[in-house]
Every structure is written in structure tokens, then in C-alpha cells.
């Protein structure tokens, strides 16, 4: 039996991908609701390898839902969605979601919003000055959110309020916007790689004693081979077993 009370549950996620951010006043003013109120919001993509974040979100949804509706909480709308399950649904322009939003495949996601400005900070928790430039669709972030219940005009559900965004790292831009990841732009170099010279050649060139000879291609290729091999190993995708797709099966094991 529900207590018919309204509670909020605060949560900070693990690292995911930022999408559709409206985190500045200028962006919020272009993102007003039907009452003309500026809205700060974003979509947060959770890799399906991060089951801990997804389960924590479900636990929060369950807690606020049960407090309001008891066992009937599963019948109301909830903010956690599955990009793979929605991939064949049609959008307003007639395309399917899997084609229009390919970044959602392999992810769960939530939409979080606020009518008030939200904190946007860096890894050291210092405020980001250039929010528009630094927080773009595709960068890696954590989000701080609150879950609550609502009943409006016959619609009942659990909502998600956005409290803050912490940028963790650059990422591959979604839809061609934002900044590319540093890893995709530059190789890692040591001191002798700066000009493609070793230290003896560099000293000789600066002294004007002799011409600089380029390092032997075979030697340079051998030097770079381990780095490429390591990069390939790091980029290997994380596989998620099919029987882990439906997180609702885990709810009976969560604490109320």
C-alpha cells in the first residue's frame, strides 16, 4: 500500500555521453516550454556496459514511484529509455529513430531538465566559463539529477530534474558539432619526436655544423608499432550479453 507521499531522490551518474545540451542562458532562451519559460536541459546516454548507473537510476525511480503509487508505479511513465528498443519507432519526419539517432544504439538514456540555471563544472569542480564551446553533443560527462513524481492533466509518471553537469573528457562529436576528441587529432609524442629528430641531429642543426638527416623510416615505424597495437586493443568494443538487456528483471533484487 502506498503512503501517497511525494519524495525526491538525488543521484549522480557514472560517465556517459552528453546529447542535445541547452546549458547556457542563451540556449535555454531558445528552448522555452509552452508557457514561455526558458528550459535548461540535456539528454544523457548511458552505455549498456554501465549497468551500475542504469540500476541506480531504476532504484531511484522505484523508490519515488512506490512512495506515491505502491506496486502500480510500473504502470506510469518513467524517464529511463532504451535506445535499442526504440530504434524502429517513427519520428515526426517519418524516419526511424535508429537512423535519425544512431548514437542511442547500445545505450539507455534519460532526458533531464530544469527551469533554473544548472551547475556546469570541469573535472576539478571549477565552473566552466565557455559552456557553449566545452559542453557539446558527444563529450563525456557525469550528470547530477533528481527524480520526482508528477500527476498533471491525467498524466502520471516519474520525472527527472537536471541539477548539474560535470565534463569529464572530450568525445567524438554527435552530428558534426562540437570539438573532436584530442586522441583523434594528435599522436602522443616524446621529446625526440617534436621535429622528427633525435637529440644529436637537433643539436647539430642548431649549431649549423651539418645538415640534418631524417630518421630511417624503418626505425620510426618500429617505434610506433607498439603504440598502434595498444590503441587498437584499447578501442575494442565492450560486449554486452543479450540476457542483460532488460533491467526490469533486476528490480526485485533492489532495495526499496
Buried (B, 14 or more C-beta within 10 A) or exposed (E): EEEEEEEEBEBEBBBBBBBBBBBBEEBBEEBEEEEEEBBBBBBBBBBBBBBEBBBBBBBBBBBBBBBBBEEEBEEBEBBBBBBBEBBEEEEEEEEEBBEBBEBBBBBBBBBBBBBEEBBBBEEEEEEBEEBEEBBBBBBBBBBBBBBBBEEEEEEBBBBBBBBBBBBBEBBBBBEEEBBEBEBEEEEEEEEBBEEEBBEEBBEBBEEEEEEBEEBEEEEEEEEEEEEEEEEEEEEEEEEBEEEEEEBEEBEEEBEE
